[in-house]
Amino acid sequence: MIAKQLSIFLENNTGRLTEVTEVLAKEGINLSALCIAENADFGILRGIVSDPEKAYNVLKENHFAVNVTDVIGINCPNVPGALAKVLNYLSESGVFIEYMYSFANNNSANVIIRPSNLEKCIQVLTAKKVDLLAASDLYKL
């Protein structure tokens, strides 16, 4: 249920994103989900990879600033209102979402959530029978 996500800090320079993807590709690591947030000076690439530990190590070896964060993956129908329903469960229970990103594939959507309280988030979603994704499944997407 709890997956490891990489957060990679990148200077806002042409080619830095390319360098990350090349390092991962060279090591046979697949980047299956990602989002990029940026400000004037740097960006943060958050992503799910096929081998988080190996990715962390090779990125560090290549002088990237990288952290590992625990996140939760869910699967919900790719229809209007499905995500709102899940988020309502969490907000009613006082679980704050720090950030999230998603990717849809036909009739389902996979959502990566960074909640303020991992354990409570899992308890709420389990009680509401939300489809939680195993970390091993996320790493294989």
Secondary structure, DSSP 4 states (H G I P E B T S, - for coil): -EEEEEEEEEES-TTHHHHHHHHHHHTT--EEEEEEEE-SSEEEEEEEES-HHHHHHHHHHTT-EEEEEEEEEEEEESSTTHHHHHHHHHHHTT--EEEEEEEEETTEEEEEEEES-HHHHHHHHHHTT-EEEPHHHHHT-
